[in-house]
Amino acid sequence: MSATIFPAASFAELRARLNDLPSTDVRSIAAARVRQDNLTKPQGALGRLEELAIFMAGWQGCERPVLKRAQAVVFAGNHGICRQGVNPFPQEVTAQMVANFRRGGAAINQLCRISGADLSIIPLDLDLPTHDFTEDYAMTELEVLDAMARGAASVDTNCDIILLGEMGIGNSTVASAQARALFGGTAWDWVGPGTGADAEKIAIKARVIEAGIDRHKQVIDNPFVILAAFGGREQAAICGAILAARMARIPVLLDGFICTAAASILAPLGIGALDHCLVGHSSAEPGHRMLLSAIGKKAILDLGMRLGEGSGAAIALGIVRAALAAHEGMATFAEAGISV
Amino acid sequence: MSATIFPAASFAELRARLNDLPSTDVRSIAAARVRQDNLTKPQGALGRLEELAIFMAGWQGCERPVLKRAQAVVFAGNHGICRQGVNPFPQEVTAQMVANFRRGGAAINQLCRISGADLSIIPLDLDLPTHDFTEDYAMTELEVLDAMARGAASVDTNCDIILLGEMGIGNSTVASAQARALFGGTAWDWVGPGTGADAEKIAIKARVIEAGIDRHKQVIDNPFVILAAFGGREQAAICGAILAARMARIPVLLDGFICTAAASILAPLGIGALDHCLVGHSSAEPGHRMLLSAIGKKAILDLGMRLGEGSGAAIALGIVRAALAAHEGMATFAEAGISV
């Protein structure tokens, strides 16, 4: 399916292919809503669970959606901006954490096991960090398109839902820069501690983001160019995976601040490119709330987490499972013979 | 274990037995915190999950707590206050929903299956509603103590966690009356739609609660007497189950507004009787937030649910499972050979 979008030779070619994205199925939504209203509970009493069941019905195109297979994809990348001292961890940690994912020792391994998701780890040229965005475009157009295509290719189109996550030392600075470029404000509105930056490092983050905005301000009227200017390969891959999932009408569960900032590149295109995306959790990273507001999404969970790796998406998958289990398994008032 | 508290012949005898409740194990808490700080993530990055793992460690008395068996107990009762027209559903629905629980057709059945909890349904004299609290005590002292003892006896002390829930047409009015009596304000601060009361029915709720407060105002300086004045058997049973779990150092997951209001009877005793209790979710019922604030608890989830039956506790169990899976399964920085 993703072959209809990728590979693309230019941003213009990619953009032209996005004008007719598949949309949700209104008949299945209507049927699922009728079912919810007849199940043995006061109407609306399952709150967000009812909305999630109806959302899944719309994208799967059936009254009773299923979750037989869930795939979590974690993209990893390295970032030239690290040379500005934005992160307390050395850049080797990205590859070390990829090794930890592969050995099963990270949070995301445990959380995928608990929530029943298969985990794919996709490191993207970790030995080739992007350029320092205060000095140049972080990536060329072709590098962006290549990473997007690799993201798209990582999606298993036999899945019922895709969870997206990321790992990359320095990428909370990248995310804040993207949000600043896409939605305005000042860098201070979007920076936060990330993996644990202190006040001094947060000030460095804000300074390098404003320097980056100043460097690129003439050219960032196009979201894909913002991705080239500031993004990393994992951000581009997330965009590619979201589009590939959409072509296959597979719902997507985004993770926290960095993942949402990557996805937000697709928001200003004005084509509803994130309509099939849920946001798993509201991150403790302070910019996430404003980012969710900017793209009109409400996170499922708010557990004070700020880890990345897809961890919030993996936990939220359990809530989607609960929603579908109630939708599928509950008796109707008529079946249960209850007085209404 | 609960034999040390129940049966009790009077509220005074019960109260005297509660002076030396088991407490959390500070060594296990310290050990669990050290472990969390060494796992492969920035310190604190798992937010509430870290707190939950440490909480469970304290009550289970071990660095790495487990969840082999979870028991959900749903108590059902009927309420004399229904004759005042506080609920849009007829009172027979309580027994019909108990039958639905037993056939596996309710939300709680699906949610317990998903979260791996065994479900116990305990109907309490459904053919003997309590008295109308605007005219008399809802229950006698002995009826309260009997229901508490039955609640305590329903706890399987081989469990690693107990989830509590309730069903009873009219019991959101009972919960609001309890909250009003325990924590003040006016009835209007504590009433809400419950199973779906319209504005007219909500006004009836507020009026009957103020009438009840007026009827009992001379005697409600004792929380157990508040339970007798307004409560139903399911509220008393929830209190008994909480105390029985505490004697066995088993953590408790409370559900929403009605379950929390029942548990709140134990809060003003000043003995930390709810220290082993978590609250699964913040209900859409408007009084729940104020109630959580009054007892100093922060709910795990906020999904706009207002169903009862233990449904919010069952979903929150999945979050506790995720917390323990991360705590148990993650590698430390040293094990993973990561640069810190």
Chai-1 contact restraints between the chains, C-beta under 6 A:
chainA,res_idxA,chainB,res_idxB,connection_type,confidence,min_distance_angstrom,max_distance_angstrom,comment,restraint_id
A,T40,B,N100,contact,1.0,0.0,6.0,A-B,restraint_1
A,T40,B,A106,contact,1.0,0.0,6.0,A-B,restraint_2
A,K41,B,A107,contact,1.0,0.0,6.0,A-B,restraint_3
A,K41,B,L307,contact,1.0,0.0,6.0,A-B,restraint_4
A,P42,B,T195,contact,1.0,0.0,6.0,A-B,restraint_5
A,P42,B,G196,contact,1.0,0.0,6.0,A-B,restraint_6
A,A45,B,R306,contact,1.0,0.0,6.0,A-B,restraint_7
A,A45,B,L307,contact,1.0,0.0,6.0,A-B,restraint_8
A,L46,B,M305,contact,1.0,0.0,6.0,A-B,restraint_9
A,L46,B,L307,contact,1.0,0.0,6.0,A-B,restraint_10
A,G47,B,A284,contact,1.0,0.0,6.0,A-B,restraint_11
A,G47,B,L303,contact,1.0,0.0,6.0,A-B,restraint_12
A,G47,B,G304,contact,1.0,0.0,6.0,A-B,restraint_13
A,G47,B,M305,contact,1.0,0.0,6.0,A-B,restraint_14
A,R48,B,L303,contact,1.0,0.0,6.0,A-B,restraint_15
A,R48,B,G304,contact,1.0,0.0,6.0,A-B,restraint_16
A,P90,B,S339,contact,1.0,0.0,6.0,A-B,restraint_17
A,E92,B,S339,contact,1.0,0.0,6.0,A-B,restraint_18
A,V93,B,S339,contact,1.0,0.0,6.0,A-B,restraint_19
A,Q96,B,I338,contact,1.0,0.0,6.0,A-B,restraint_20
A,N100,B,T40,contact,1.0,0.0,6.0,A-B,restraint_21
A,N100,B,A336,contact,1.0,0.0,6.0,A-B,restraint_22
A,G105,B,A331,contact,1.0,0.0,6.0,A-B,restraint_23
A,G105,B,A336,contact,1.0,0.0,6.0,A-B,restraint_24
A,A106,B,T40,contact,1.0,0.0,6.0,A-B,restraint_25
A,A107,B,K41,contact,1.0,0.0,6.0,A-B,restraint_26
A,A107,B,A326,contact,1.0,0.0,6.0,A-B,restraint_27
A,A107,B,M330,contact,1.0,0.0,6.0,A-B,restraint_28
A,Q110,B,A325,contact,1.0,0.0,6.0,A-B,restraint_29
A,Q110,B,A326,contact,1.0,0.0,6.0,A-B,restraint_30
A,Q110,B,G329,contact,1.0,0.0,6.0,A-B,restraint_31
A,L111,B,A322,contact,1.0,0.0,6.0,A-B,restraint_32
A,I114,B,R321,contact,1.0,0.0,6.0,A-B,restraint_33
A,I114,B,A322,contact,1.0,0.0,6.0,A-B,restraint_34
A,I114,B,A325,contact,1.0,0.0,6.0,A-B,restraint_35
A,T195,B,P42,contact,1.0,0.0,6.0,A-B,restraint_36
A,G196,B,P42,contact,1.0,0.0,6.0,A-B,restraint_37
A,A284,B,G47,contact,1.0,0.0,6.0,A-B,restraint_38
A,L303,B,G47,contact,1.0,0.0,6.0,A-B,restraint_39
A,L303,B,R48,contact,1.0,0.0,6.0,A-B,restraint_40
A,G304,B,G47,contact,1.0,0.0,6.0,A-B,restraint_41
A,G304,B,R48,contact,1.0,0.0,6.0,A-B,restraint_42
A,M305,B,L46,contact,1.0,0.0,6.0,A-B,restraint_43
A,M305,B,G47,contact,1.0,0.0,6.0,A-B,restraint_44
A,R306,B,A45,contact,1.0,0.0,6.0,A-B,restraint_45
A,L307,B,K41,contact,1.0,0.0,6.0,A-B,restraint_46
A,L307,B,A45,contact,1.0,0.0,6.0,A-B,restraint_47
A,L307,B,L46,contact,1.0,0.0,6.0,A-B,restraint_48
A,I315,B,A322,contact,1.0,0.0,6.0,A-B,restraint_49
A,G318,B,G318,contact,1.0,0.0,6.0,A-B,restraint_50
A,R321,B,I114,contact,1.0,0.0,6.0,A-B,restraint_51
A,A322,B,L111,contact,1.0,0.0,6.0,A-B,restraint_52
A,A322,B,I114,contact,1.0,0.0,6.0,A-B,restraint_53
A,A322,B,I315,contact,1.0,0.0,6.0,A-B,restraint_54
A,A325,B,Q110,contact,1.0,0.0,6.0,A-B,restraint_55
A,A325,B,I114,contact,1.0,0.0,6.0,A-B,restraint_56
A,A326,B,A107,contact,1.0,0.0,6.0,A-B,restraint_57
A,A326,B,Q110,contact,1.0,0.0,6.0,A-B,restraint_58
A,G329,B,Q110,contact,1.0,0.0,6.0,A-B,restraint_59
A,M330,B,A107,contact,1.0,0.0,6.0,A-B,restraint_60
A,A331,B,G105,contact,1.0,0.0,6.0,A-B,restraint_61
A,A336,B,N100,contact,1.0,0.0,6.0,A-B,restraint_62
A,A336,B,G105,contact,1.0,0.0,6.0,A-B,restraint_63
A,I338,B,Q96,contact,1.0,0.0,6.0,A-B,restraint_64
A,S339,B,P90,contact,1.0,0.0,6.0,A-B,restraint_65
A,S339,B,E92,contact,1.0,0.0,6.0,A-B,restraint_66
A,S339,B,V93,contact,1.0,0.0,6.0,A-B,restraint_67
